[in-house]
């Protein structure tokens, strides 16, 4: 299994490219919900994802409802929002969960947050600042989920041979 990252109407190709790279290195599936604010062939998207595109499982949908209808089972989705009451690290993630993020300028639709309020999580931030960059938020979310599961599928020994320095 893998984590699932859902981007609802992403607008900035560099963010989507960085998120694609994060998905590739973590074995996560990237789900993109249209409309996208860029063309999939966009050079900025490709550049941000570097040469990781071959390692990426990417899927496209016409609405968030399509994603929910296909995968939602009542306890496998986490909706990231600055308006959530739960902190992202205080919930328990499971292998195969869906981490859902909204567009850079507006976040997720209010109606979606209201319908899934107890499944909404936030990343704590200082003061009155609005939010983290979308690609940073995805990285924080996916790595917290993987940490809780003790990094399945990863080599965690991490010893670098001395001749590589």
N, C-alpha and C positions, 0 to 999 in steps of 0.2 A: 504494500500500500504506500501511499504518499499523502502529503498535505496537499490541499487544493487552495489556490489563491484565485479569488474572483475580483476582477476590476470592473466596476460598473461605470461605463461611459468615460474611460480615461481620456484625458485631453492632451497630455504632453508626451511626445514620442520618446524623449530621453528618459522620463520616469518609467514608461512601459518597457523600454529596453533594459534599464537597470533591474527592474523587477523580473524580466525574463531571465536575466543572468542569475539572479538569486534563485529563481525556480529551478534552473538547470543545475546549479551546484548543490541544491538541497533535494533534488529529485521530486520537487513539487510540480503539480499540474497547474498550468496557467489557463484560466477561463476568462475570456474577454467578452464583455457585454456591450453591444453596439447601442448607439452610434459611437464610434471612435473619433477622437479629435485629430486623427492623422491617418495616413494610408499605411497599410502594413509594410509596403515597400519603402517607406520613408527612410532616407539615409541616416537621419538622427536616431531613429529607432534601431536600425541595424548596427550603427556604430556603438551605441550604448550597450547592446547585447553582445558585442564583440563576436567571437567565433563560437559562441555557445548555442547557436540556434539549432544545430544538429542534435543537441542533447535535450531539447525542450519538447514537452508534450503540451501543445497549445490548442485550445478549443474555442469556438466562437458561438455566440448566441445573440438573438435579436432582442431579448428582454431579460431582466432579472427573474421575472415570473417563469420563464422557460427553464432557467437554472434551478429554481426552487421546485418546480414540478418534477424535474428529472431526478434530483438528488436529495431534497430535504426530507428528513425523517423525524424531525421534532427535537433532536438533540445533537446535531452534527454541524451546525452553522454558528459562526461567531461574526457579528456585525460590528465593525470598528467605527467608532464615532467619538468626537469630542464631547458629545452630549450624554454618553453612557454613564450609568452609576457604578458599574463594576470595573475594576482595574484589570487589564489584560493578563496580568500574571497571577491573579487570584482565582481564575477559573481553571478547570481541568480539561485539557485538550486530549483528544484521542487520534490515533492514526486514521487518516482519511478525512479528518474534519475539513470544513470549508471556512476560510478566513475571507471575509467580504469587505471590500474597500470601495469608497465612492470616488467620484470625480474630484480633481484637485480644487476646483473653485467652489463647490457646494457640498461635497461629501455625499452621503447616501440620502435618498428621498425620505422626508419626514414620515410619510405613511409606512414605509418599510421599517423604520426604527420603532415607530409606535406599535406595529403589529408584532415585533420581535424584541420588545424592550428588555426582557429578561435574558436575552441572548446577545445583548449589546455590550461591548467592552471599549475601554478607552486606555490610551497610553498617557500616564501622568506627565504634566508639564508645569513649569513655573509660571506664576502670575497670569496676566491677561493675554498672553501670546496665543494666537489662533491654533496653530497645529504644526506638526513636523511635515517635512516633505513626504509625499506619498511613497516613494521608493524606500525611504528610511523607515516609515511606519510598517510597511510590509516586511522588511527585514527584521524589525523588532518583534513583530507578531510571529513570524514563522520560526525564528530561532528560539523564542520562548516556548512555543509548542514542542519543538524538537528537543529542547533541554528537558522539559517535563517527561518526555518519553525516552530519556537517556540516549538521544541521538541515534535512533535506529538506522541501520544501513551504513553508518559512518565508521571510519577508522578513527578511534578517539585516542589511540596511543600517542600519536603525534610526534614521534621522535624524528628529527631531521638528521640525516647522516652528516658527520663532521665535514666531509669533503664538499658539502653543498654550501658552506659558508664562504 
